[in-house]
Amino acid sequence: MKLHIEIIGDGPDLALIHGWGMHGGVWDGVRDALAQRFRLHVVDLPGYGASPAIEPGTLENLARTVAAALPDKTHVCGWSLGGQVALEMARLFPERLASLVLVGTTPCFAARDDWSSAVPREVLLEFAAALEIDYEGTLKRFLALQARGDDEVKMVLKRLRDGLFAKGRPDVAVLRAGLAILLESDLRKPAVTIKTPALLLHGERDMLAPVAAAHWLAERMPAARLEIVAGAAHAPFLSHPEKFTEMMSGFLHG
């Protein structure tokens, strides 16, 4: 299958991978600034935006599909679910990635007996159940969770909501598969083996992927460093675009 990838700019290859329910347009606030320094590959994940869906919509299949569509030695930036896709790409194809930038990324979204740096499993199960009844309302409530706690909560929520259906509506089956990844994926064991240079960019007030999860990754991934964006929640590239661009460019050009 052929992914929809917008390519813009000139420089080292940098892929941007969005999160659950969204599409590549979520990066519009930082796209032009980054395109002055990089050759951007703005990805619509399978089933989102202009990309056709794939079966099965597992994390591994998403990672393999995205990796196949990118040049070798691409820097890969993933946000939220996209961050887990990026981690899985690094696990499967370590030689193909130049580096990782993981934004609002956790190795495990759902809380477990031995993992408290997460949202309660019941919250994600409620989203999954509500999706079948109230498609649009469920997506908007999920966006509200991402913006909660941010210094710029109203602006972030407006941008997320304004862009939500700007490139069409993902099929409910695609959303269901994505929620299943958020519920079931646990990348703690593979994460500690990933030697790809990695920058963890995390909002200090992230309610969906608590900052403690980023600290956990930073302490255990061999080549990772953590930058915390003060006052930001789950989408620091929306609330603090200049800070985000500065941190990312400093890491990738450092």
N, C-alpha and C positions, 0 to 999 in steps of 0.2 A: 504494500500500500504506500501511497505517497502522502507524507505529512505536508500540511501547509506551514511553510516557514518563510517569514518576511526577512529578507537580507538587506541590510542597510549599513553604510559606513565603510571605513577602511582602517586596517590595522590587524592586530591579532584577532583570531576568531573567538567570539564570546557568544555562547548560547544562553538564552533566557527562557526558563521553564516556569510556567504559572502554576497556581494551586487549584484545588477542587472547586468546581462550579464556574471557574472563570475562563479566560483565554489570553492569548498573547497581548491583547490590548491593555491589559492591566499594567504593563510596563511603560505606557505612553509618557508618563510624567518624567521618566529618566532616560527614555530611549534616545532622544536627540543629543543629550549631553554625552551619553556613552558612545553614540555613533561617531562622535568627533575623535574618539581614541581607539575604537575597536570596530571590527567587522562583525556586526551583530547578526545573530540568527534567532529571530523572535519566534518561538515555537508555539503552535496550537497543538496541545496534546491530542491523541486520538479521541475522536468523539466530541471535541470542543472546537468552537470557532469554525474554521473552514476545513478542518481535518476530519476524514471519515473515521468511524469507529472501528475497533478491532475486537476480535474474539480469540481467547478470553482477555478480559480487561484487567489482567493481573499486574502487579507491580513489575515483575520480571519482564512480562511482555511489553509493557510501556517502555521500560528501560532499553530493551533490545531494539524496539522500533525507533526510538529517538536516536540512539547511538548510531544506527545504520544510516540515518539521514544527515549526520554531521561529519565535517572533515576530521581527520586525525589531529590530535594535539589541540583540540578546542578547550578553552576555558568554559566550564559549565556552571551557571548560576541557577539554582533552583529555589523556589519559594514554597514553603508549606508542603503539600503533597509533591510539588515539583522538586523540593529538596530531597524527599525520599527517592524519587526517580533518579536524581543525580547521585545519591549514595549507592543505589543499586547499579547504576552505570559504572561507578568506580569499582564496585565489587566484581562485576562481570568483565569489564574491559579496562583494567588499570593502565595499560600501556597506551590507550587511545586518548586519555584525558590529560590536558596540561595542568589543570588545577580545578578546585571546587570552590564555589562561594555558596554557602548554605544559609538561606534567609528564613528566619522563623521555622527552623527545621528541628525536628525531634526524631530520635530513633524509634519512638513508640508513642503514638498519640493517645492511646487508651490506657488508663490506669490498670495496673495488675498488682497482685499481692506483693511482688518484689519491685514495684515501680510506681512511685507516687508522684513523680514529676510529669503529670499528665492530667487530662480532663477525665472525670469519672466515665467509665464505660457506658453507664446508663444515659449520659447526655448524648453520646453518639448513636446509641440505639434509638433514642427518642427522635433524633433527626432522621434516621433511616425509616422509622415507622411513619413519621409525618410526611416524608417525601412522597409516599404513595397516596396521601390524602390531599395535601396542599403543596403542590410543586413550588410555586412562586414564593409563597409565604415561608416555606422551609429554607429556601436559598437566602432570602433576605434576613431571616433570623441568624443564619450562619454568618452572614456578612457582619451583622451587629456584634457577634461574639468576637470577630476578628478585630473590630475597631475599639471595643470596650477598653477603657483605661488610658487611651492615647490622649496626649495633650491636645491633639487636633481631631478629636473623635468625630465631630460633626462633619468636618471636611473630608476625612478619610471615608466615613460611611457614605457620604454623598458620591464620592468618586467611585467607590465600589458599586453602589447601586446604579449610578448612571451608566457604568460600563458593563453591567451584568449581562444584558441581552443585546449588546451592541453588535455582536457577530452571530446572532441566532441563539436558539435555545437548545442546549444539549439534551439528548434523549434521556428519559428517566432511567433506562437500563445502564447508560454510561455513568450517570450520577450514582446509581446504586452500586456499581462496581467500584467506583472511587471511594465511597463511604466504607465499603468492605475492606479496602486497603487501610484506611484510617483506623478501622476497628481492629484489624487482625495483624497488621505488619509489626514486626519486632526486629529491628535492625541492630540491636545492641551487640550481638556477637560478631556479625560481619564488620560493623563500624570500627571496632578496635583493631582490625587487621588492615584497614585502608591507609596506605602510605602516601596517597596523592596529597600534595600541598593543599590545604584547605583554610579558608577564612569563614568563620561563623559570625554572621551579622544578625544580631538578635535585639529586639525591643525589650527594654527592662520591664515593661508592663504587659507582656504577652500573656493573654488569658488562654489561648488555644494550645500553645506550645510553651509552657512555663520556662523562664530563663534558666531554671535549675537544670533542665534537660540540655541546654546549650553548654552549661558548665560541665556537665557529665561528659559530653562529647569532647570538649576541649581538653579535658584531663586524660582522656583515653585514646583519642586518635593520634597516632604518632607525629603527624605533621600539620596539626591544626592550631589555629590561634583564634581567640574570641575577641570580638569588638561588640560592646553593648551600646545601643543607641538610647540615651537617656530620654525619657518622656514618650517613647514610642511603644506601640503595642505590637500586633502581629504583622503589620505591613509598613516597616520603616521607610521603604522606598516611596510610599505615598505621603507619609506625614513629614519626613525629613529627607527630601530628595537630594538636596545639595550635600548633606552629610553622608548620605548613602553612597552617592557617586564618588565623593572624595575618598571614602574608606575603601570602596571596591577598586578604584583606579590605583590607589596607593599600594594595595596588595598585589594587583596584577602586574603593575609596572615596577614593583620593588625588586 
